[in-house]
Each structure stands twice: as structure tokens, then as C-alpha cells.
Amino acid sequence: MAAEPATRGADVEAAARRHLENAGLRWLAGNVRYRGGELDLVMFDPAASSLVFVEVRYRRHAAFGSGAASVDAGKRRKLVLAAQLYLSA
């Protein structure tokens, strides 16, 4: 039986977080929700002294396209808005 989408999403986000932490980034927040947008992961890159906003995308099959290709202009607007709200908080 396949995992529920929410469980699979949480597992994929946890794997992305571990990968980024192993690369030297520090986790600050996850699943930060604002009206109109959500930030999957907010990380800090000490090497660049920068915040990193991470959108985690999962595709079961390559036939569905890449994760990057699934982030259209509308999704980008929502991500930018959520990042702006995070920075202003």
C-alpha cells in the first residue's frame, strides 16, 4: 500500500532537510504558512550569511516532469509573498 500523500510529503521534506543540513545549512523553520503561501523549509547558510527559502517538490515518476518545472508563475508569486511576510515578521 502506498503512503498517504501527507506522510510522503513529510518524509520527502525531512530528507531534503537532512540533505541541506549535511551540506552545512541550519534549519530555522518548516511549513511556515501565511495567507496565500507556504514555505516548506527556511534554512540559514552560514557560509553566505543568507537565508534560504526551500520549496520541496516530489515527483513519483519522471514522466510527470521535474520538480522545478512544476513551480509555475503563480506558485513563484506565492513563494515570494510568503518569503516577504517571513522577513517582515
Secondary structure, 3 states (H helix, E strand, C coil): CCCCHHHHHHHHHHHHHHHHHHCCCEEEEEEEEECCEEEEEEEEECCCCEEEEECCCCCCCHHHCCCHHHCCHHHHHHHHHHHHHHHHC
